[in-house]
Amino acid sequence: MTRRVRRKLAHSKEKNKEIVGSNSENPDDGCLRSSTICDFDWMALPDDTAIQLFSYLNYRDRASLSATCRTFRLLGSSPCLWDSLDLRYHKFDIAAAQSLSSRSKNLRKLRFLGAESADAIISLEARDLREISGDFCRDITDATLSMIAARHEMLECLQLGPDVCERITSFAIRVIALCCPKLKRLQISGVKEVTGEAINALAKHCRQLVEVAFMESNSVDELALGNLTSVQFLSLAGTKNLKWNSASCVWSKLPKLVGLDVSRTDITFSSVMRLFLSSQYLKVLVALNCPVFEAEVDNHMTYNHKGKILLTVFNDIFKAVGSLFVDITENESNNLSYWRKVSSIDRSMDVIATWIEWIFSHFLLRIAENNPKELDAFWIKQGAALLLDLLQSSQEDVQERAANSIATFVVIDDENATVDSRRAEVVMQNGGIQLLLDLARSCQEGLQSEAAKAIANLSVDSNVAKAVADIGGINILVGLARSVNRLVAEEAAGGLWNLSVGEEHKERAAGALANLAADDSCSMEVAVAGGVHALVMLARSCKFEGVQEQAARALANLAAHGDNNNDNAAVRREAGALEALVQLTSSQHEGVRQEAAGALWNLSFDDKNREAIAAAGGITALVSLAQSCSNSSQSLQERAAGALWGLSVSEANSIAIGQEGGVAPLIVLACSDIADVHETAAGALWNLAFYPTNALRIVEGGGVPALIHLCSSSVSKMARLMAALALAYVFDQRTEEFAPGGPLSVGTSKTMNFDEIKRVALKKIEAFVLSFSVPRNFAAAMVSSAPKALGQVAEAVRIPEAGHLRCSAAEIGRFVAMLRNPSSILKACSAFALLQFTIPGGRHALHHASLLQNAGAPRVLRAAAAATTAPIEAKVFAKIILRNLEHHHLEALN
């Protein structure tokens, strides 16, 4: 007997607006206000300005805005908006590629994720692509990569990594060399063996090749690399089995080599020195985390020689890089990003600095993932500061890797969510929180996701969490948690969870989670990110009433989406969740009791939850709450009655509610002048009245006059319906055998016996049914079963909210039995109810139709429709129900 008229979402009122808004120090944050948006004529914008606005939107939002009108559709198709695509956060398969192909003729830059997306690239028909960058390329094959190269002969840059490309071999590299003669940058990670034949093909056919990176390989032909005479930047980071004596001799003779990265290799000290001292044009040699070299190095060695710099974990990297730029003073040499601001730096130095950023972003991510113990001091001394500088790079991929590295290097125990407080402190003290929040505001989803992840992990540290909250981080994370991009939303929700740990901002974070949980599209992200556990912990362990209230509100909102996702069940599965909510119903703070009751109400729509709530003492607690809330707010009264309504669906719970004394307070609430309150109370009494012992309690407790008043006077049609059905249960003869023979109270000074009360009640039920009658329509339906005639009656009597009610087989069977009842009023009432339950379009209409078929109702309905003694309303309603059953039967077949 599930009664779901509406599912209550606890939306934030004025108080809760402060909870979210209080994070911002400056109310004028530069954002557009709703008044500005509404008053501004967006169609009056110049085309170039509108196109610029389009450029700040992600692809989903561009498409949505383009769909609003013809003008924006034309502007949204401008070629300049489609010269770059980042498809990593979208499902990109062949079908998606084909749908985008018409807009891809001017595409120059593409970023993708995974093998399926790689297979789809050729379907884009973007033959003028200049740059392709792929992540998670482990499963990409030679065939796929060769096809990509063959279709994009204009390609200038190909980057696959940083994860290893296990299935790519030298064969694909040779195809790239043959098909892409304009190639300038080739960066591939994890090719097991790069043969001399493949490298020589690059040297022969790709004469413009200036940057090569074969990282994480098991073998690279070091001698063949000496033939890459056009190469200026070379990286072999993480590559094994190199013959360093011969490699250093050959590479030192490369005529244009400016930058060389041998980090995380087994290069020797002598080879480093040969390369450093003998390479004529070399400017930068990077040898970070090279164990053999570091074991042999002399602490007094020079890291700067004739305009060349050697970057290791031992020397001052900021100062060394700063020495490349003559305009940088001593005070500024500790800032790697200063070169971006210096106008006098020539193009060649700018290219070097850009390459250094790229190399460091890869190195720092790798060591953050591996977290070698010997580099602990490096992180504190300069590693963290390097990451913060890289967050300010003009290269988006560098910024992403830097944020990812921060998220990774602060965590020292994934399983127990433990962070290194020293590392987190260094990030915070050097302005890292603000930098990450700035990135989180980016319109690029990749930056949003990585920045949110970093903020989330850092916020495990209570000091960082306070800093994030103090400078407006909660507002930013709330915004990201509403993203349609699931990865972004999950990371942001995780950040809000971690923020809820700190005592000073628990209430704000819990309030933010509650607001997010009210949004169906965000609630799953809150649950997936661990929000349920965090909220339950707050509800159980935190003694601050404001935090308890917000935690309960969030759990109520999560549970309100049970039809659309699994959040309802997720709350039940969290250990201690139901017990905590039951306990909060006895809080001294009304707001806490209200939100806890609302959460239990929403949770009670799940069968397993109902029994678990009862087992946790929920019936006793909620009856007690209903008994004590007659002078409380209408919201508390409604939710207390609603929670009992939800629990009373099962027979055991319904009987237990009656035994605990739950009927009396529900009768009091049914007398409320507030429609929402007396409607939920009527729903609960309807459920309880199904069982004779409870029906008798309703009679003895003075509930009949309350239900009669609702049936005739409520402004809510649903309240009137449920009051009428509760009265029908009380007086359909099942209760009469238990009825007392003496007088019963029907008011403060009046008494009547059972039969007298029954006559009054039936008259009110009859008046309720007749209030929906349009004599002209009923007369037409009596003489014709045409769809139009029956449809006019059905539309006139339909109560839309009744379509949310779900009855059990026992209830449907009882209504069918009422069709045979000697009382013509009860016949008409039961037919009226069954009509409401089977009207096409109702949430549970098909379910009810199936139960009616199983109960043999068609035969009873046909008899009722043909009966000469039945009231006209019962006859017409029976005909409409039969038509509804036929409709649902055909629908089920289709």
N, C-alpha and C positions, 0 to 999 in steps of 0.2 A: 504494500500500500504506500508507494512512494508519492508524496505530495510535494511537487516542486513548482510552486507558483512563480517564485523568483529566487535567484541565488544572490545572497547579499554580499556586495563588495563594500568593504569599509573604506570609502574614499576619504582622503585627507580633508579635514575642515580647516578653519583658520589657524588653529593651533599647529596642525601638521604642516601647513604651508611654511610656518616659521622654522619647523624642523629642517626642511630642505633648504629654505632660503637663507638661513642664518649662516651658511658657510661662506657667503660672499661678503667680503669687506666693503666693496664698492657697489652700491645698488645700480649705478650706471655702468654696466659691464660692457657696453658697446654693442649689445645684442639688439635686434629689432624688436620693438614692443608690438603687442597685438594691435594697438590703436594705429601705429604707423603702418603696419601691414594692411590693415583694412582700409585706411584712408588713401593709400598711395595708388596711383594709376600705373600699374606695372606695364600695361600695354604702351605707355607713352615713352618707355625707355628707348634710347637709340639702339640700333641693332648691335653695334660693337660692344656696348655696355651689357646688353642682354646676353650676348655670347660669352662675355667675360664671366658673368654670373653662372652660366651653364658650366663653365670650365671648373668651377669650384664644387660641383656636385658629383657624386658617384654615379655609376652607370644606371642604377635603378632609379635614382631621383631624376636624372636627365630624361629617362624614358617617361616617367610619370609627368614631369612638367611638359614634355613635348606633346603629351596626349591631351592637354587642356584646351588647346585651340590650334587653328591652322598656322597662325603666325609663329607660335612657339615650336610647332612641329617642323617648320621650315628652318628656323634658327637652330633647333636641336640637331638638325642633320648637317650643319655646316662642317665642311671637311676638316677645319682646324680643330674641331672637338673630337675627331676620330683619327688623329695621327698617333695616338698612344692608347693602348688597352692593357689594363692589369686584370687578368681573369683568374687570379689565384683564389679569390674568395667567391667565385661563382661556379656553378656547374657548367662546364664547358665541354660539350661533346660534339659529335658531328652535326647533330640537329641544330644545336646552338650556333655552331660555326656557319652553317648554311643560312641561318636567319640573319646573321651579322654580315654576310658576305657583301651585300649591296652597299654597306657603309665602310667597307674595309679597303677600298681602292687606294685611299690616301694613307693607309696605316703604315707607320714607320717603326713603331716600337711596340713590342708585345712581351708581356710577362705571363707565364702560365704555371700550373701546378700539376705534376703527375703525368703518368703515361697516357691516360685516356685523353687528357687535354692535348698532349703532344700529337696523338694520332689525328686529332681534329683540326690541327693548324692548317693543313693543306687545303681543307674545305673552306677556309676563309677567302681563298683566292686573292690574298694580299701579296702580290708578286713584287711589290716595291718595298717590302720590309727591309729595314736596315739593322734592327737590333732585336734579338730574341734572347730572353732570359727565362730559365726554367728552374723550379724548385722541386724537391722530392722526385728526382729523376732515376731512382734506383731501378725501375722496371722498363725504362725506355730502351729499345733495341736498336741495333745497327740499321735495320730496315727502316724504322721510323725516322731516325735521325738523317739517314741518307735521302729519304724522300723529302724531308724538310729542306735539306740543302739543295736538292735538285730543283725544287720549286721556287727557291728564293736566291737567285744568282746575284742580286744586289746586296746581299747580306754583308754587313760590315762588322757586326759584333755578335758573338755567340757565347752565352754563359750558361753553364749547367752545373749546379751545385748549390750550397756547399756539401750536401750529402753525396755519397759515392754513387757513381754511375756504373753499376756492376756489369751491366749487359752490353755496354758500349766497348768496342775494340778499336784497334788501329785501322781496321777496314773503313769504318765510318769517318775517321779523321782524314783518310785519303780521299774519300768521296767529297768531303767538305772542301778540301784543297782544290779538287778538280772543278767543282760546281760554283764555288764562291771566290772568284779571283779578286774581288774588292775587299776581302776580309781584312780587318785591322786589329781586332781583338778576339782571341780565342781562350776561353777559360773553362776548363773541364776538370771535374773532381772525381777521383776514384777509378779511372781507367786502369785496369790491372797492368797492362803492358803497352807502352807507347814505343813502337818500333822505329828504327831508323828510316825505313821505307816511308812511313807515315809522315815523319818530320821532314824528310827530304821533299816529299810532295808539297808540303806547305811552303818550303823554301823556294821551290821551283815555280809554283803557280800563284802564290799569294805574296806578291812583291810589296804590297803596302802593309804587311803585317807588322805591327809595332808592339803588341802586347800579347804574351803567351803565358798561360798558367796551366801546368799539369800537376795538380795537387793530389795528395793522398794516393799516389800510384805505387804499385809494387816495383815497377821497373820502367825507366825512361832511358832511351839511348842518348847518353850524355855527349857522345862525340858528334852525333848528327845535329844536336842543338847548335853546334858551332857553325852550321850552314845557314842559320836563320840570321842573315846579315842585316836585315832591315829591322830586327827586333830591338826595341829600346827598353822594354820591361819584361822580366822573366821571373816566374815564380815556380819553385819546385817544393813548396812547403808541404811537409808531411810525407814526402816521397822517400821510398826505401831503396836500398841496394844500389846506390849511386857510387861509381868509382871516382872518388874525390880528387885524386892526384891528376888523372887525365882530364876530369871535368874542369878543374880550376885552370889548367893550362889552356884548354880550348876556349872556355868561356871568357877568359881574360882578354882574348884577342877579338872578341866580337866588336865590330867597328862602331856600333851605335848604342851599345848597352849602357843605359843610364841607371836603371834600378834592378837589383837582383834580390830575391827573397829565398833564403834557404832555411827558414824557420822550421823547427821541429824535425830536423834531419840529424844524421850522425856525422855531419861535416866536422873535419878536424881543424885544429888551430892553425896548422900550416897552410891548409887550403884557404881558410878565411883570409889569412895574411897575404897569400899570393893574389887572390882576387882583389883584395882591398888596395894593395899597393901597385899591382901591375896593370889593372884595367884602365885603359887610357881615358875613356869617357865616363866611367862609372861615377855616379854622384851618391848613390844610396845603396848600402849593403845591409840587409836585414837578416840577423841571425838570432832570433828569439827562441829560447827554450831548446837549445841544441846541447844535449848533455855532454857529448865528447868534447866539444869546443869549450864549454864552460868549465869542465874539469881541468883543462890545460891552460886556461887563460891566465895571463899575468894581470894582477890587480892594478898594475901601474901602466898598462898599455894605453895607447892613444886611440881615441875613438873618432877623431877628426884629423884628416890628413889631406892637405892641399885641395881643400874644397870638397872632399869626400867625407861622408859620415857613415859610421858603423853603429847600427842600432841593436842593442842587446838588452837583456833584462837587468844588467848591471849599471849601465850608464844612464844619465839623465836624458831621457828621450825628448822631452820638451825642449831642452836647451840645445840638443844636437840638431833637431829639425829646425829650430829657430835660427841656427847659425847659417842655414842655407839662404836665408833672406836678409840681405844686408841692411834693410830698413828697420829691422826689429831691434829694439834696445834691450838692455839687460833686464829691465823691469817687465818687458813684454815677452821675453823668451820662454816664459813658462806657459804660454798659451799657444797651443798648436793651431788654433783656429785664426790666429791673428793674420796669417797670410791672406785670408779671404778678404780682409779689409784694406789691404795695401794696394793702392792703385798702380804703383810703379813696378810691381812684379811682372816680369815678362811672361809670355805664353808658355815657354818651356818650363819655367819654375812652377807655374800653375798646374801643368800636367803632372809634374813630379809629386806635388803635394796631394793631388787627387789620387794618384796611385798609392801613395803612402797611406792615405785614409782607407782605401780599399783593402790593402794588405793587413793593416791593423785590425780592421773590423772582422776579417776572417780569423786572424790569429787569436784575438781576444774571445771570440765565440768558441773556438775549439778548446782553449784551455779552461774556459768557464764550464764547458760540458764535461771535460775530463777531471777538472779540479785537482791538479797535482799539488801535493802538500808542500813541495819545495817552493811554490810560487805564492804562498800566503803573504809573505812580506811584500812581494811585487804588487799585489792588488792594493794593499794599503798605501804603499809609497807612491805609485804612479798609475797602476792599472785602472783603478776606478776613475781617476781624473782623465785618463785617456778616453774612456768610454763616454764621459760627459762631454768631452770635446767633440767626439764623433757624433753625438746627438745633434750637433749644430752644423753638420756637414750639409752641403748642397746636394749630395747624392742620397736619394731616398733609400736605396738598398743598404747603404752604409748606416744610415740612421736606424733602419729596422734591425740590422744585426747588432748595433750597439745597444738598443733597447732590449733585444732578446738576451744579449750577454748579461746585462744588468739583472734581468729577471732570473737568469740562471746562476750567476756567480754568487749571489747573496744567499742562496739556498744550500745548506750543508747537510740536510736530512730531509729528503722528499717525503718519506713515509710518515714522519712525525711533524712535518711542516715547520722545520726549524731553520732559522736564518742566522747568519753570522752578524752579530750586532755591530762589530767593528766595521765591517764592509758597508753595512747599511748606514752607519753613522757617517762614514766618509762621503757616501753619495749625498746624504742630506746636507752635510756641512758645506759641500761645494756647489750647492744650488741645483742638485740633480732632480729634486722633486718638482720644482717649477719647470725645469726643462722637459721633464716627462709629461707634465700636465699640458704644456704648450703643444707637444707632439700629439697628445690625445685629442686636442682640438682640431687637428688636421682633417681635411676632407678625404684624405687617403685612408682606406680601410686597413691597409697593411700597417701603417704607422699607428692607427688607433688601437689595433689588436695588440701589437708588441708593447706599446706604451702602457696600455691598461694592464697587461700581464706583469710588467715591471712594477707598476704602482701596487698591484695586488700583492706580489711577493714581498716587496719592501714593507708593506703595511702590516705584515706579521709582527714586525718590531713595533712596540707600543709608542716609542718616541717618534718614529717615522709616521705612524698612523695619526698621531696628533698633529704633526706638521701638514700632512695631506689634508686633514679636515680643516685646519686653521686657514689654509690658503685657497679654499674653495674646491678641494678635490672631490668631495661628495657630489656636488652639483654636476661636475664633469662626468663622473662615473655613472651617475643616474642617466645622464643624456646618452652615454655610450651603451648602457644596458638596454636602452630602447631601440638599439640598432636592429635593422632587419637582417644584418649579417650575424649569423649565430656565433661565430668565433669571437667577434667583438663583444657581443652581448654577454657571453659566458665569462670572458675575462673581466669585464666591468662588474658583473654580479659577484665574481670571486673577490674583487677588490672591496666591494661594499661589505661582503662577509668578513673579510679580515679587519676592516675598519671597525666592525662591531665588537672587537675584542677590547679596545681601550675604554676605560671607565668614563672618560670625559666626553666621548663622542658616541657612546653606544646608542643613545636615544636617537641621534640624528641618522646614524647608519641604519638602525632598525626601521626608522621611519621611511628612509629612502627605499629599503627593501620592501616595505609594505606597499609603497606606492607603485613600485615596479611589479610586484606580485598581482596587483589589481589589473594589470594589462595582460591579456591572454597571450600575446606574442612574446612577452618578456618573462612570464611566470616560469616557463620551463627552463629558461636560462638561469633563473635564480635557484631553482631546484637542482639542476645539473651541476652548478658551481658550488654546491654544498650549502646553499642558503637554508635548507630545512634544518640541518644539524646546528648551524649557527643560531638560528632563531629559537630552536628548542633549548639550547644551552642558555640563551639569554632569558627565556621564560622560566627556566628551572632555577638558575643560579643567581641571577641578578636581582637585587632587592629594591632597586629604584623603580618606583611605580610607573614613571614615564617610559622606561625601557620595557617593562613587562607589557604595558599597554600596546606599544608599537610592535613588539614581537608577536603578541597575540593577534593584532590586526593583520600583520603580514601572513601569519599562518592561516587566518580566515580567508584572506584573499587568494592564497595559493590553493586552498581547498575549494574555492568557488569555481574552478575551471575543470571540474571532474569530467564533464562531458567531452572536453576537447583534448585533455592530456592526462598524464598519470600522477599529477601533483597530489591529488586527493589521497591516493594510495601511498605516495611517498611520505606524507606526513604520518600516516599510521605506522609505517615500517620503521620510522625513526624511534629508537628506544626512548621511552619516557615522555614522548610527545603528548599523548592523550592524557596521561596522568598529570602532566604539568598544566594542561589546559583545564582539567577538572579542578585542580587545586586553585587555580586563579579565579574560578567562579566564586570563591569565598573571600577574595581580597577585600581589604578595607576601602579600596579605591574604586569608585563606580566605573570609571573608564576602563579599568582592567577587567572588571566583571563583565562589562558589556562586550568587549572584544573577545574575551574567552568564550562567552556564550555564542557569539557570532561564529567563531571558529568551529565550535562543536556542532552548531546548526549546519554549516556547510559540509562538515565531515560526515554528518549523519545521513547524507544522501547515498553513501556507499554501504552496501549490506554488511561487509566485514567490519567496517568502522562502527556501525551501530552496536554490534555485539561487543566490540572491544571497548567502546566508551562505557557501556553498561558494566562490563567487568572491571573497569577502572573506577567505579563508584559514581559514574556520571549521572545516573538517574536520581540518586539521593541528593547529589549536589545541585542538580538543576531544579528539582522540586523545591529544595530549600531556597534557591535563588528566586523562583517564581513566587514563593510565599512571602518573600521579603521585599519585593520590588514594586509593590502597588503604589508607592509614593515616589518611585524613581523616574528617571527620564523615559520617554516613550521608546527610545532606541533600546534601552536595556530591557524594557518590558517585551518589546517585539521579539528580541533575540532569545530571551528566556523561553517565551512561548514557542518560538520557532524551533529551538533545540529540542524541546519536548515533543513537538509535532514530528520532527524528523526521527527521533528515537522510537516513537509510538507506532511506527510502521510495522514492526515485528510483534507477534502475539505475546511473546515472553516479556518484552519491554513494556507493551501496552498494559498488561496485567500488573507488572511491577510498579508502573507509574501510579495506577489506581491504588495499589496497596500502600504506597509511600505517601499517599495523601495529595497526589498531583491534580486531582479533579477540581478541588475547591479553589486553588489559586488560578486555575485556568478559567473557571467561571467568573472570577473577579475581573480577570483581564478581558474576558469577552464582553464585559459591561463598559469597557473603555469607550470614550467618544472618538478616539483616534482610530481611523480605519485600518492602518497597518497593524496596530496592536490587536484589535478585536478580530481581524481577518485571520492572523496566525493562530490566535486562541481558538477560533472556530474550527480551523483545520485540525488542531490537536484534539479538540473534543469530538470531531467527526471520527478520527481514528479510534479514540478510546471507546466511543459509543458502539463500535462494532461488536464488543464483547458484553454480554448481558450484565455481568457484575459491575462493569464501569458505567453502563447505561443506567443502572439503578442508582449508582452514586450520583450521577448527573441529576436524576429526578429528585433524590433526597436532598441533594445539596443546593437546590434552587436553580439548577442550570437550565431547566425548561423555559422559564420566563426570559432568561438572558438570550437563549437561542431564538425564542419567538420574537423578541425585540429586534435581533439582528436580521432575522428572516424578513421582517416587514419594513425595517427602517434604515438599515445600513446603506451608505452611499456606495459601498463596494458590492458589485454584483457577485464577486467571488465569495465574499463573506455571507451574503444572502444564500447563495447556492449551498455552501458547506453547512450553514446552520440548518437549512431545510433538509439536507441529507442526514445530518446528525439526528434531527428530530424523527426522520423516517426510520432510522435504525432503532431509536428508542421505542417507537410505537408500532413496529411491524409484527407484534405478537410474541417475539422471542423474549422480551423483557417482562411481559405481563405475568408469567408464572412466578417471577420473583417479586412482583410488586406488592407492597404492603396494602393491607385492607383499609387502614385508617386514613385520616386526612393528611395532606401534604401541604407544606408552605409554598405559596406562589408569590409571595411578596412580604412586606413588613407587617401587614395586618390581615392578610387574606389567606385562607386555606381552602383546598379543593381536594377531592379524591382523585385517584388515578384516571378513572374514566372521564371525569370532567376536564382534567388537564389534557388528556389525549384529544378530546373534541376540539379544544381551543387550538392545540398545536396543529392538527390536521387542517383546520380552517386557514391557518396562516401559511401552511405549505401550499394549499390550493390557491390562495391569493398570490403567492410568489409565482407559481407556474402560470397563472392566468395573466400576470403582469406582462408577460412576453407575447401574449396572444393578439394577433391582428385578425379580427373575425372574417374580413373579406378574404385574406390569404388562406385561412383555415377552411373556409367554405369551398374555395377553389380546389384545395388539395384533397378534400373529401370526395369530390366527384371526378377527379383526374389524378393519375399517377405520373403525369408528364413531368420531366425534369424541371421545367420552369416553375410549375406550381409548387412542387416540393422544395425547390431551391429557394423560393421566396420565404417560405416558412423557416427553413433552416437558417437562412441569413438573419432573419428577424430574432430568432431565439438564441443564436450563437453567442457564447461568452468566450472571447478569444483566450483569456488566461486559463480557462478550463482545459485547454489542449495540453497544458504542462502537467496535468495530474495523471498519475499512473496507478492503476488499480491491480490488485492481485486476482488470481482465479477465484478465490473465495468471495471476494467482494462482487466480482462480476456475477458469480452464481447467485449471490443474495439479491442483486438487482433483478436478475431473471426471475427468481422466485417471487419477487414483489409484483411482477406482471400478472401473477395468478392470485394476488392477494384480494380478498373480498372488498377491500376499500378501493373505490374508484380513484380516490385522491392519491393513494400510494402507487397505484398503477400508473397514473399520469406522471407522478414524481420520478419513478424509476425509469420510465421511458424518456423523460426529459434528460435525466442524468446520462443514460446510455447514448442518447443522441449527441450530447456534448463530448463524450469520450470517443466517439467514432467519426466525427466530422473530418473529412479529408484535410490534410495539412496539419493536424494536431501532432504534437511530438510523439505521442504513444498510441495514435489511432490504429495503426496496423497491429500493434500488440493487443489492443482491446478487441479488435475484430477477430483475431485468432482465438482469443479466450471465449468469445461469444459462440463461435463455430463449435469449439470443443464442448461447450456447455449445452449444445442443442438449442440455442436461442432462436434460430430462424423459424422453427416450428411454433414456438411460443409467440414470437412476434407476429407471424402470419395470423395466428388465432386472435391475438389482441387487435390487429388491424381490422379483422372481420367481425369482431364481437359486436352484437347489437346493443348490449348494455354498457359497453365501455364508453367513457367520456370521449368527446371529439378530439381532445388534445392527445390522449393516449393513442387513439387510432392513427392520427396523422404522424405523430412521432414514431410509431412503430413502422409505418411505411417508409419514412426517411431513413430509419436505422437499417432496414432491409436494403434500401438503395446504397447506403454507405458500405454495408458488408459486401455487396456485389462489386462495388468499386474497388475495395481493398483486395478482393479475391482476384480480380483481373490484374491489379497492380502487382500482386505477388507472383502471378504467372509470368509477367513480363520481366 
